[in-house]
Amino acid sequence: MTNNKNVLTWINEMKELVKPDQVMWIDGSEEQLEALRATAVKTGEMIKLNEELLPGCYLHRTRPNDVARVEDRTFICTTKEEDAGPTNHWCAPAEMYKKLYDIARGSYQGRTMYVIPFSMGPIGSPLAKIGIEVTDSIYVVLNMAIMTRVGAKVLDTLGDSNDWVRGFHASCDIDPEKRYICQFPEDNTIISVNSAYGGNVLLGKKCFALRIASYQGWKEGWMAEHMLILGLENPKGEVKYVAAAFPSACGKTNLAMMIPPKYLREKGYKIWTVGDDIAWMRIGPDGRLYAINPENGFFGVAPGTNEKSNYNALESTKKNTIFTNVALNLDNNTVWWEGLDKNPPENALEWKGNPWNPSMFVKADKSTYAAHPNSRFTAPAVNCPCISSEFDKGAGVPISAIIFGGRRAKCTPLVYQSKSWENGVFIGSAMASETTAAAAGAVGVVRRDPMAMLPFCGYNMGDYFRHWLEMGEKLGDKAPKIFNVNWFRTDDEGNFVWPGFGDNMRVLNWIIDRCEGKADATETAIGYVPKPEDIDLTDLDMDMETLESILTVDSETWKKEAAEIEEHYKKFGDKLPAELRKQLETLKANL
């Protein structure tokens, strides 16, 4: 399929290492993928679901010891430890290569080596990048065929170039003690061993799209960010694009695919999804920041996804989707998970394949759930009813606003605008969320997750902040405006005050108005907060007084916040840009 000497040399090295019985190059044809699906069903690796109700859909189960990303086994392997920084696990490349190759040696005996050429971003787009993943898992091949663009065209685009990422995956024995997910940013290489769970083995996902790409962006002058991209269309048919970063459990996918409230829909407002998870952004010929979604599908969390919480995500899963670790409804050969509907199947197999019925369910005990709490769907983006017409074009969309967010009960107002790009970078660098019951450990603990990139930044986070500041300098007055949102302010009884979901459109409209100089704001110690009358409350059961309560900035709460940010900044040492320290001092003085 290729004459690229670099590619062929590397494939031969991997072949020598793992000793497969045969090698199959993935050409991207439907015939080849269909044959692989049939093989996976025959071996029991996948279960074909009801063709009438869920056409082209399959169920896969991972081993119970292999159900999530493993941050403690994820390494950034750079020559110098300081280049990995204080937020990453580090190992010297030579030492880690030896360890990984010793673990993987001979592990493909009796197996097929699948070679997957894939493009992150539309094939041939100036913003796209190419990778090649070698794997011994059909599940990986079929998921990569949904999540990325795969096949012969990718190799044609690559030609003789050596600008491609090497991705090597070996399932080995799925031994958690020997499980490693390692990025070698200086070598454009990713190696994953002893896992078969999507987040650890679909190497285009976080491994390439964020850890390797963030390093590439740093070196090449662009940005790889953990952000959704959405288009907001007004009644005149004008579309403005925003990118937004949120830590997990803060409604990122819901916002990306949001349905505007009835009142705004009837006026002609629409939301278009460009991406739900990752944005690659470059400065375009006109000096503005342009973003693409490098992915081709959604790798979403199933539990809690339903018609009300995210209609468009659920619709995306209705065909050609792979479900992982959800329950199998034996009565109609479909899938089910907690939060899908109020009708749990009476006759089912839970995610490990054991008999299950609703009488076994105990809400406080996750081990009694039918679906694993981190069960997933891998769905083609083209299935999404609100997918943007720009999604596949490759030129990228111009970003008007960048939005940060988190889950804060009392601290952060519903929405505020940064005072400058530097101030916006400060807001992103100090981003935090309070833990929910979904996370292990205590509830309400503040966790700092700068730009929602804490587990995904492929180099020193101090350098990453500096890169953000430099991008702002290059963009100048064409830089997107930076905002912060918080849908999660609570009253004294702990109830959420803002309705969230589709009504978040009301806040987005204010954000776009601010970008276009059409809305006023009140300057506070932390940034510009909306005047309450500028947030459209039509048809919303909320009065001005209640809205004002979630737009307030409490000085005492923020003094405590500033002290916590100071503590957070200590870990970056002298890598922390002076501009951010100055921003913190300014905040303290304002308070």
NUPA-53194 format. One line per field, with one value per residue (C-alpha): residue number from 0; residue in one letter; x, z, y. Coordinates in pm, 1 decimal, m for minus. Layout:
REM NUPA-53194
num	NUM	...
residuo	a	...
xx	X	...
zz	Z	...
yy	Y	...
//
This chain:
REM NUPA-53194
num	0	1	2	3	4	5	6	7	8	9	10	11	12	13	14	15	16	17	18	19	20	21	22	23	24	25	26	27	28	29	30	31	32	33	34	35	36	37	38	39	40	41	42	43	44	45	46	47	48	49	50	51	52	53	54	55	56	57	58	59	60	61	62	63	64	65	66	67	68	69	70	71	72	73	74	75	76	77	78	79	80	81	82	83	84	85	86	87	88	89	90	91	92	93	94	95	96	97	98	99	100	101	102	103	104	105	106	107	108	109	110	111	112	113	114	115	116	117	118	119	120	121	122	123	124	125	126	127	128	129	130	131	132	133	134	135	136	137	138	139	140	141	142	143	144	145	146	147	148	149	150	151	152	153	154	155	156	157	158	159	160	161	162	163	164	165	166	167	168	169	170	171	172	173	174	175	176	177	178	179	180	181	182	183	184	185	186	187	188	189	190	191	192	193	194	195	196	197	198	199	200	201	202	203	204	205	206	207	208	209	210	211	212	213	214	215	216	217	218	219	220	221	222	223	224	225	226	227	228	229	230	231	232	233	234	235	236	237	238	239	240	241	242	243	244	245	246	247	248	249	250	251	252	253	254	255	256	257	258	259	260	261	262	263	264	265	266	267	268	269	270	271	272	273	274	275	276	277	278	279	280	281	282	283	284	285	286	287	288	289	290	291	292	293	294	295	296	297	298	299	300	301	302	303	304	305	306	307	308	309	310	311	312	313	314	315	316	317	318	319	320	321	322	323	324	325	326	327	328	329	330	331	332	333	334	335	336	337	338	339	340	341	342	343	344	345	346	347	348	349	350	351	352	353	354	355	356	357	358	359	360	361	362	363	364	365	366	367	368	369	370	371	372	373	374	375	376	377	378	379	380	381	382	383	384	385	386	387	388	389	390	391	392	393	394	395	396	397	398	399	400	401	402	403	404	405	406	407	408	409	410	411	412	413	414	415	416	417	418	419	420	421	422	423	424	425	426	427	428	429	430	431	432	433	434	435	436	437	438	439	440	441	442	443	444	445	446	447	448	449	450	451	452	453	454	455	456	457	458	459	460	461	462	463	464	465	466	467	468	469	470	471	472	473	474	475	476	477	478	479	480	481	482	483	484	485	486	487	488	489	490	491	492	493	494	495	496	497	498	499	500	501	502	503	504	505	506	507	508	509	510	511	512	513	514	515	516	517	518	519	520	521	522	523	524	525	526	527	528	529	530	531	532	533	534	535	536	537	538	539	540	541	542	543	544	545	546	547	548	549	550	551	552	553	554	555	556	557	558	559	560	561	562	563	564	565	566	567	568	569	570	571	572	573	574	575	576	577	578	579	580	581	582	583	584	585	586	587	588	589	590
residuo	m	t	n	n	k	n	v	l	t	w	i	n	e	m	k	e	l	v	k	p	d	q	v	m	w	i	d	g	s	e	e	q	l	e	a	l	r	a	t	a	v	k	t	g	e	m	i	k	l	n	e	e	l	l	p	g	c	y	l	h	r	t	r	p	n	d	v	a	r	v	e	d	r	t	f	i	c	t	t	k	e	e	d	a	g	p	t	n	h	w	c	a	p	a	e	m	y	k	k	l	y	d	i	a	r	g	s	y	q	g	r	t	m	y	v	i	p	f	s	m	g	p	i	g	s	p	l	a	k	i	g	i	e	v	t	d	s	i	y	v	v	l	n	m	a	i	m	t	r	v	g	a	k	v	l	d	t	l	g	d	s	n	d	w	v	r	g	f	h	a	s	c	d	i	d	p	e	k	r	y	i	c	q	f	p	e	d	n	t	i	i	s	v	n	s	a	y	g	g	n	v	l	l	g	k	k	c	f	a	l	r	i	a	s	y	q	g	w	k	e	g	w	m	a	e	h	m	l	i	l	g	l	e	n	p	k	g	e	v	k	y	v	a	a	a	f	p	s	a	c	g	k	t	n	l	a	m	m	i	p	p	k	y	l	r	e	k	g	y	k	i	w	t	v	g	d	d	i	a	w	m	r	i	g	p	d	g	r	l	y	a	i	n	p	e	n	g	f	f	g	v	a	p	g	t	n	e	k	s	n	y	n	a	l	e	s	t	k	k	n	t	i	f	t	n	v	a	l	n	l	d	n	n	t	v	w	w	e	g	l	d	k	n	p	p	e	n	a	l	e	w	k	g	n	p	w	n	p	s	m	f	v	k	a	d	k	s	t	y	a	a	h	p	n	s	r	f	t	a	p	a	v	n	c	p	c	i	s	s	e	f	d	k	g	a	g	v	p	i	s	a	i	i	f	g	g	r	r	a	k	c	t	p	l	v	y	q	s	k	s	w	e	n	g	v	f	i	g	s	a	m	a	s	e	t	t	a	a	a	a	g	a	v	g	v	v	r	r	d	p	m	a	m	l	p	f	c	g	y	n	m	g	d	y	f	r	h	w	l	e	m	g	e	k	l	g	d	k	a	p	k	i	f	n	v	n	w	f	r	t	d	d	e	g	n	f	v	w	p	g	f	g	d	n	m	r	v	l	n	w	i	i	d	r	c	e	g	k	a	d	a	t	e	t	a	i	g	y	v	p	k	p	e	d	i	d	l	t	d	l	d	m	d	m	e	t	l	e	s	i	l	t	v	d	s	e	t	w	k	k	e	a	a	e	i	e	e	h	y	k	k	f	g	d	k	l	p	a	e	l	r	k	q	l	e	t	l	k	a	n	l
xx	0.0	301.3	662.1	742.9	1077.6	1033.3	694.4	812.5	1126.9	925.1	659.6	937.9	1093.9	758.9	707.6	1046.5	961.3	613.8	626.8	270.9	136.3	20.4	2.9	m309.0	m299.3	m627.3	m732.4	m1050.2	m1284.0	m1627.1	m1565.5	m1255.2	m1417.6	m1728.5	m1509.6	m1335.4	m1671.4	m1776.0	m1448.8	m1495.8	m1850.4	m1725.1	m1455.0	m1693.4	m1495.1	m1811.3	m2183.9	m2400.5	m2706.4	m3062.4	m3021.3	m3371.0	m3349.9	m2974.8	m2845.6	m2470.5	m2425.0	m2216.1	m2144.9	m1795.6	m1687.3	m1345.3	m1191.6	m1309.4	m951.1	m937.4	m1224.5	m1078.5	m780.3	m492.7	m327.1	m83.5	47.5	67.6	415.2	568.5	915.3	1141.8	1520.8	1507.0	1269.5	1190.2	1042.8	770.3	703.7	552.4	207.1	322.9	484.5	826.2	1072.0	1388.4	1309.0	1583.9	1476.9	1107.2	1160.6	1352.7	1086.5	799.3	974.6	1060.1	692.6	564.8	829.3	668.9	320.2	159.8	240.9	m78.6	m228.4	m264.4	m82.0	m321.7	m159.9	m394.5	m295.5	m512.7	m560.7	m645.3	m861.8	m1000.8	m751.7	m532.8	m640.2	m352.5	m453.1	m452.8	m181.3	m116.3	m48.8	m2.9	m120.7	m13.3	m243.5	m341.9	m705.2	m994.8	m1185.3	m914.4	m930.3	m1308.6	m1308.0	m1027.2	m1231.2	m1508.4	m1293.9	m1048.3	m1023.9	m845.3	m714.3	m511.4	m588.9	m403.9	m85.1	m126.9	m141.5	162.2	376.7	745.6	715.4	843.0	591.7	371.9	309.7	408.2	148.7	221.1	m37.7	2.0	m279.1	m31.4	m201.3	m408.9	m196.1	m257.0	83.1	254.5	16.9	180.7	58.2	368.0	419.2	760.3	694.8	1048.8	1011.3	644.9	583.1	312.0	332.2	47.9	80.3	m143.7	m469.6	m759.6	m978.9	m1054.1	m901.1	m568.9	m554.9	m729.2	m401.6	m550.2	m764.9	m599.6	m251.7	m203.6	m477.1	m367.4	m42.5	164.1	m23.1	10.7	388.7	382.7	171.8	422.4	710.4	521.6	319.4	m35.1	m262.2	m408.4	m675.9	m926.5	m1217.3	m1553.7	m1623.0	m1975.4	m2136.9	m2413.4	m2648.3	m2863.8	m3199.2	m3018.5	m2832.4	m2495.9	m2284.3	m2025.3	m1795.4	m1674.8	m1434.8	m1486.2	m1289.1	m1443.6	m1313.3	m1504.1	m1862.7	m1921.7	m2145.7	m1901.0	m2070.2	m2413.4	m2306.1	m2147.5	m2477.3	m2719.4	m3073.2	m3174.7	m3487.2	m3819.5	m3845.5	m3503.1	m3558.4	m3877.7	m3688.1	m3445.5	m3145.7	m2955.2	m2650.9	m2411.1	m2161.8	m1811.1	m1652.0	m1733.1	m1386.9	m1077.1	m985.0	m670.6	m627.2	m396.1	m366.9	m520.3	m410.5	m638.5	m469.6	m766.9	m762.1	m911.8	m1012.1	m1077.1	m1202.8	m929.5	m1165.7	m1426.1	m1651.4	m1764.8	m1624.5	m1890.9	m1981.5	m2308.9	m2454.9	m2669.1	m2703.4	m3073.4	m3329.8	m3351.6	m2984.9	m2845.8	m3092.4	m2836.1	m2572.3	m2829.0	m2943.7	m2577.7	m2567.1	m2865.5	m2657.3	m2301.7	m2199.0	m1983.3	m2100.5	m1849.1	m1934.8	m2307.4	m2585.8	m2737.9	m3117.6	m3181.2	m3548.3	m3475.0	m3094.3	m3040.1	m2835.9	m2923.2	m2746.3	m2835.2	m3000.7	m3109.1	m3476.5	m3698.1	m3746.9	m3452.8	m3467.5	m3613.0	m3396.0	m3043.0	m2673.3	m2476.5	m2154.6	m1941.4	m2183.9	m2362.2	m2743.3	m2898.8	m3243.3	m3362.9	m3407.3	m3026.7	m2977.9	m2871.0	m2811.7	m2531.3	m2341.7	m2186.3	m2105.4	m2479.1	m2518.9	m2606.2	m2360.8	m2014.3	m2011.1	m1745.8	m1917.3	m1889.4	m2029.3	m1814.4	m2040.4	m1971.5	m1995.0	m2199.5	m2483.3	m2526.7	m2843.8	m2673.6	m2332.6	m2193.5	m2158.9	m1802.5	m1714.1	m1547.7	m1415.6	m1066.8	m1017.2	m1131.3	m1379.4	m1285.6	m1312.3	m1480.7	m1467.3	m1284.8	m1482.7	m1348.0	m1574.6	m1603.5	m1835.9	m1830.5	m2111.6	m2043.9	m1731.7	m1760.0	m2048.4	m2268.8	m2050.3	m1778.9	m1536.2	m1162.4	m1012.0	m751.0	m594.1	m334.6	m608.6	m793.9	m486.1	m468.5	m834.0	m764.4	m446.4	m635.1	m943.2	m1098.0	m1393.7	m1545.4	m1559.2	m1897.3	m2023.5	m1908.5	m1542.9	m1370.6	m1318.4	m1476.9	m1744.1	m1686.9	m1306.1	m1161.1	m940.0	m732.5	m734.9	m570.0	m751.1	m895.2	m554.0	m404.3	m392.4	m331.6	m56.3	240.1	507.4	582.1	266.2	468.9	585.8	226.7	106.3	390.9	280.5	m74.1	63.1	277.4	m20.8	m206.2	81.7	75.1	m302.5	m300.7	m637.0	m771.0	m749.2	m1075.6	m1228.6	m1195.3	m1485.1	m1556.0	m1892.0	m2033.2	m2368.3	m2344.3	m2400.7	m2622.2	m2860.6	m2838.9	m3022.6	m2766.7	m3002.9	m2871.4	m3001.3	m2942.1	m3146.2	m2852.8	m2881.9	m3049.5	m3091.5	m2712.0	m2782.0	m2895.3	m2544.4	m2380.8	m2587.6	m2448.7	m2096.1	m2138.6	m2291.2	m1985.5	m1753.4	m1940.3	m1954.4	m2334.3	m2374.1	m2272.2	m2108.3	m2011.3	m1643.5	m1565.4	m1245.9	m1234.3	m1359.2	m1666.8	m1999.7	m2326.1	m2584.0	m2874.8	m3112.8	m2876.7	m2935.9	m3260.6	m3493.1	m3800.3	m4010.2	m3771.8	m3903.1	m3645.5	m3661.0	m3394.4	m3313.7	m3230.7	m3021.3	m2835.3	m2754.8	m2555.4	m2380.5	m2236.2	m1864.4	m1807.1	m1474.7	m1420.1	m1477.6	m1241.1	m968.3	m967.0	m963.7	m661.7	m472.4	m548.8	m431.0	m105.2	m57.1	m141.5	115.7	399.3	430.7	539.4	838.2	1036.7	859.5	548.1	534.0	582.8	269.5	52.9	207.7	137.9	m225.5	m260.5	m116.9	m359.1	m652.9	m547.1	m513.8	m859.1	m1014.9
zz	0.0	32.3	m78.2	208.8	333.9	686.5	719.3	579.8	795.6	1110.7	1023.3	967.7	1303.5	1477.3	1288.1	1403.7	1759.5	1797.4	1543.2	1400.7	1200.5	930.7	848.0	721.9	595.5	656.3	324.4	459.9	226.0	355.8	228.7	443.7	752.9	711.0	693.6	1014.5	1187.7	1086.4	1223.5	1553.2	1589.9	1513.3	1781.5	2035.3	2047.7	1944.2	1954.5	1659.9	1779.7	1643.8	1278.2	1256.5	1576.0	1575.0	1220.3	1193.9	1573.6	1793.9	2162.4	2300.4	2654.4	2794.0	3082.2	3426.2	3505.4	3195.1	3190.4	3193.6	3117.4	3357.9	3443.6	3690.8	3407.8	3150.2	3083.6	2889.1	2785.4	2700.6	2712.2	2997.6	3288.6	3317.8	2965.1	3089.2	3379.8	3725.2	3610.3	3410.1	3497.9	3332.0	3226.7	3015.8	2658.3	2631.2	2957.5	2865.0	2508.3	2650.2	2912.5	2659.3	2391.0	2646.2	2749.0	2387.8	2241.2	2060.2	2181.6	1833.5	1784.4	1666.8	1595.0	1302.2	1289.4	1163.7	1014.3	1030.7	834.5	974.6	937.6	1228.6	1054.7	698.7	467.5	297.8	524.5	601.3	969.2	964.2	1077.0	984.3	1203.4	1161.2	1435.2	1456.8	1668.3	1728.1	1803.5	1556.1	1811.9	1778.9	1397.3	1390.6	1647.5	1467.8	1147.1	1323.6	1522.1	1243.8	863.7	773.0	459.3	141.3	73.4	395.1	265.4	m73.6	109.7	322.9	19.0	115.5	411.8	756.7	930.9	1082.7	1428.9	1507.0	1720.6	1849.5	2052.1	2192.7	2396.4	2553.3	2858.8	2966.2	3282.2	3483.5	3653.8	3315.0	3158.8	3013.9	2788.1	2682.1	2465.6	2319.1	2192.2	2058.5	1842.3	1735.9	1894.2	2114.4	2268.8	2457.7	2612.0	2821.4	2767.2	2528.0	2656.6	2402.6	2583.5	2616.8	2275.6	2021.7	1984.2	1773.5	2072.1	2370.9	2304.9	1961.9	1943.1	2270.3	2424.4	2105.4	1920.0	2206.5	2187.9	1805.7	1835.9	2083.8	1843.5	1525.4	1648.1	1674.6	1951.4	2034.5	2298.9	2494.4	2358.9	2191.0	1883.7	1810.7	1565.0	1682.5	1406.2	1460.2	1291.9	1008.4	919.5	1047.9	1223.0	1490.9	1631.5	1987.1	2142.8	2503.6	2761.6	3065.6	3306.5	3306.3	3443.3	3347.9	3044.7	2756.4	2514.5	2614.5	2525.6	2195.6	2081.8	2266.9	2144.0	2198.1	2411.3	2221.2	2238.4	2071.7	1822.4	1705.4	1656.6	1427.1	1651.3	1579.0	1716.1	1487.1	1626.5	1479.6	1756.7	2104.9	2252.4	2071.0	1878.2	1673.2	1613.3	1381.0	1277.4	930.8	636.8	765.1	1107.4	1291.2	1485.3	1290.2	1443.1	1315.8	1499.3	1426.0	1505.7	1287.4	1560.0	1919.9	2198.9	2453.7	2804.1	2780.5	3136.3	3174.7	2798.7	2714.1	2506.5	2760.2	2861.2	2507.1	2231.6	1952.5	2113.2	2159.3	1797.0	1690.1	1840.5	1646.4	1365.1	1284.6	1649.8	1877.0	2239.2	2507.7	2853.1	2845.1	2923.3	2662.2	2659.3	2574.2	2487.1	2179.0	2139.1	2202.5	2464.2	2788.0	3050.2	3367.1	3281.5	2929.8	3029.4	3319.0	3175.1	3270.5	3087.0	3290.3	3109.5	3047.0	3068.2	3260.6	3121.1	3224.3	3057.4	3369.8	3404.3	3539.2	3624.1	3792.7	4134.8	4159.8	4130.0	4440.6	4364.5	4620.7	4493.6	4147.1	4131.6	4091.6	3784.0	3449.7	3258.5	3377.5	3493.2	3225.8	2951.3	2607.7	2260.5	1950.8	1698.5	1358.4	1374.5	1052.2	1249.4	1462.6	1357.7	1422.7	1266.9	1106.3	728.5	805.6	987.4	691.6	501.7	649.2	627.2	987.7	1136.8	1273.1	1652.8	1802.2	2167.2	2389.5	2693.8	3009.7	3269.0	3578.6	3851.8	4137.0	4392.5	4525.6	4376.9	4005.5	3851.1	3575.3	3314.0	3299.7	3037.5	3088.5	3076.5	2814.8	2646.1	2926.2	3186.5	2994.9	3002.5	3378.2	3413.4	3211.3	3404.1	3736.0	3610.2	3872.1	3936.0	4250.9	4266.7	4224.3	4346.2	4009.6	4105.0	4364.2	4706.3	4882.8	4722.9	4682.9	4675.7	4442.2	4173.5	3950.3	3588.7	3376.4	3041.8	3116.5	2995.1	3319.3	3210.4	2843.4	2812.6	2646.6	2787.5	3079.2	3170.9	3249.5	2886.0	2781.3	2957.6	2790.7	2450.4	2512.3	2589.6	2273.4	2058.2	2197.2	2098.8	1743.4	1716.4	1852.1	1820.6	1618.9	1921.5	2033.6	2349.0	2653.0	2889.3	3189.9	3260.7	3558.6	3512.5	3862.7	4117.0	4400.3	4649.0	5025.5	4997.4	4742.7	4441.7	4105.3	4034.7	3657.9	3451.8	3223.1	2913.4	2621.3	2827.9	2821.7	2475.0	2652.6	2795.5	2460.3	2297.4	2548.4	2479.7	2102.4	2162.5	2371.2	2092.9	1853.0	2091.1	2115.4	2490.6	2794.6	3107.4	3460.4	3550.3	3866.0	4040.8	3829.3	3490.7	3304.5	3428.5	3230.8	3329.4	3436.8	3181.7	2899.5	2968.0	2789.9	3045.0	2815.7	2893.9	3178.8	3531.6	3682.6	3809.8	3792.1	4160.3	4124.0	3813.6	4001.2	4279.5	4036.9	3875.3	4204.8	4282.0	4654.9	4764.0	5064.5	4859.0	4591.1	4842.2	4942.4	4571.6	4509.3	4795.3	4644.0	4299.1	4459.0	4607.7	4270.9	4092.3	4323.3	4148.0	3822.1	3987.9	3765.7	3454.9	3550.1	3317.1	3502.6	3330.0	3516.5	3852.1	3773.2	3689.2	4028.4	4207.4	4013.9	4117.1	4481.8	4458.6	4290.4	4568.9
yy	0.0	233.2	272.0	510.1	377.4	516.6	348.1	13.4	8.5	73.3	m189.0	m445.3	m358.2	m408.6	m736.0	m863.6	m766.0	m918.6	m1207.9	m1203.3	m1497.4	m1255.3	m885.8	m705.4	m346.2	m163.7	m8.8	152.5	m38.7	m139.5	m495.7	m536.4	m380.6	m599.6	m912.5	m804.1	m748.9	m1100.2	m1241.9	m1054.2	m1193.8	m1546.6	m1528.0	m1370.2	m1045.6	m859.9	m932.7	m825.0	m634.1	m619.7	m520.6	m366.8	m158.7	m84.5	m139.3	m197.0	m188.4	m418.1	m479.4	m541.4	m629.8	m552.0	m742.8	m623.2	m510.5	m292.6	m42.8	310.4	532.2	465.9	795.8	638.2	413.3	693.5	835.0	1121.7	1004.7	1298.3	1319.1	1570.2	1513.7	1886.0	1879.4	1641.7	1877.8	1834.1	1718.2	1413.0	1080.3	1068.9	801.0	822.8	711.6	444.5	281.6	284.8	154.8	m141.7	m213.4	m192.7	m397.0	m667.6	m684.1	m693.4	m926.4	m1223.0	m1126.2	m1139.1	m1510.1	m1677.6	m1335.9	m1094.0	m762.6	m495.4	m184.9	116.9	430.8	710.7	1084.2	1312.2	1568.5	1556.5	1382.5	1642.1	1929.4	2169.4	2134.0	1749.4	1506.6	1143.2	842.9	469.0	235.5	m126.6	m345.9	m708.8	m618.5	m612.7	m401.6	m134.0	m147.0	m106.5	174.2	359.0	329.3	523.1	769.7	863.4	860.3	534.6	367.4	387.5	756.7	845.5	681.2	852.7	1187.9	1099.1	1007.3	988.0	1225.1	1127.7	1357.0	1085.4	946.0	587.9	411.6	60.7	m135.1	m486.0	m644.2	m893.7	m1053.4	m748.1	m754.1	m432.3	m468.7	m446.1	m193.6	117.8	396.8	589.2	894.7	980.3	1336.2	1388.3	1073.2	1113.6	773.1	618.0	269.9	100.5	m247.0	m475.0	m286.9	m332.1	m45.2	229.8	528.2	341.4	174.4	399.9	583.5	863.6	967.0	1139.7	990.5	1152.0	1417.9	1579.6	1448.7	1424.0	1700.0	1950.4	1899.9	1930.9	2246.8	2393.6	2326.7	2424.6	2724.6	2589.1	2453.2	2111.4	2157.6	1949.3	2153.5	2117.9	2332.0	2452.8	2689.6	2920.6	3032.7	3341.0	3414.0	3600.3	3278.6	3407.9	3142.3	3222.6	2953.5	2899.5	2648.1	2540.7	2342.2	2173.8	1910.6	1579.2	1573.9	1938.6	1887.7	1928.3	1685.1	1818.4	2172.8	2062.3	1905.3	2129.7	2192.7	2558.9	2619.1	2629.8	3010.6	3058.1	2771.1	2939.5	3265.4	3077.7	3003.2	2679.5	2497.5	2311.2	2057.8	2068.9	1863.2	1731.4	1676.6	1801.7	2117.5	2174.1	2546.1	2738.5	3100.0	3136.0	3356.2	3637.1	3632.0	3476.1	3148.3	2854.5	2520.4	2169.7	1865.6	1608.4	1321.2	1153.0	1013.3	1038.9	820.8	907.2	792.3	596.5	615.4	926.0	974.7	987.1	1176.3	1459.3	1498.5	1471.9	1387.9	1438.9	1215.3	938.7	975.0	943.0	590.9	451.4	298.5	179.4	220.9	5.9	m11.7	m109.6	m248.2	m170.4	m420.9	m652.8	m671.8	m1038.4	m986.1	m773.2	m793.9	m422.6	m236.1	m56.8	152.3	339.6	669.2	563.0	536.5	428.4	76.8	m146.2	m480.5	m769.3	m1022.0	m897.7	m964.8	m701.4	m556.3	m855.5	m1098.0	m1229.5	m1255.5	m934.5	m800.9	m478.3	m645.1	m670.7	m293.2	m99.0	269.6	311.5	4.9	51.3	m322.1	m393.0	m171.0	m325.5	m102.9	m6.6	361.3	430.2	229.0	386.6	428.9	484.7	656.6	816.0	1197.2	1198.7	1032.8	1345.1	1535.2	1871.6	1797.6	2112.7	2141.7	2261.0	1936.6	1762.8	2063.2	2081.5	2458.1	2497.7	2741.4	3088.6	3098.4	3406.4	3299.7	3052.1	2937.9	2775.8	2623.5	2411.7	2294.7	2551.5	2569.4	2921.2	3077.5	3149.0	3348.1	3207.2	3377.7	3641.8	3770.7	3803.8	4152.7	4055.0	3750.1	3731.5	3749.8	3476.3	3251.8	3317.5	3208.6	2891.8	2812.4	2828.8	2642.4	2419.6	2195.0	2049.1	1671.2	1501.9	1167.7	1028.7	1071.9	858.2	1015.4	1310.6	1529.3	1903.7	1893.0	2157.5	2005.3	2231.1	2119.9	2393.5	2430.8	2078.6	1953.6	1819.1	1451.1	1534.8	1795.8	1624.0	1856.0	2089.1	2278.6	2592.3	2589.7	2520.8	2838.8	3031.6	2889.1	3017.9	3364.9	3360.8	3256.8	3558.5	3787.4	3648.9	3687.4	4042.9	4213.7	3917.4	3687.3	3524.9	3674.8	3446.6	3369.5	3150.6	2982.3	2795.1	2619.8	2473.1	2754.8	2625.4	2784.5	2735.8	2401.9	2276.2	2293.6	2416.1	2768.4	2778.3	2526.0	2435.4	2212.8	2399.7	2716.7	2759.3	2903.3	3223.1	3263.9	3180.3	3454.6	3707.8	3579.7	3630.5	3975.7	4067.9	3949.8	4175.9	4473.3	4453.4	4390.8	4588.4	4443.6	4538.2	4537.0	4336.3	4225.6	3907.5	4027.5	4156.5	4019.5	4060.0	4316.1	4090.9	4246.7	4138.1	3766.3	3675.9	3506.3	3488.1	3175.0	3087.2	3039.0	3274.3	3630.6	3902.4	3869.6	3499.6	3571.1	3844.0	3595.9	3377.0	3673.6	3799.9	3798.7	3749.4	3904.3	3677.2	3360.2	3493.6	3583.3	3217.3	3123.5	3350.3	3182.9	2840.1	2955.1	3073.4	2725.4	2563.6	2781.4	2668.5	2333.7	2502.8	2671.9	2907.6	2768.2	2966.5	3270.2	3599.9	3735.7	3482.9	3564.4	3931.3	3844.7	3675.1	3981.1	4204.0	3983.2	4005.2	4385.0	4411.0	4208.6
//
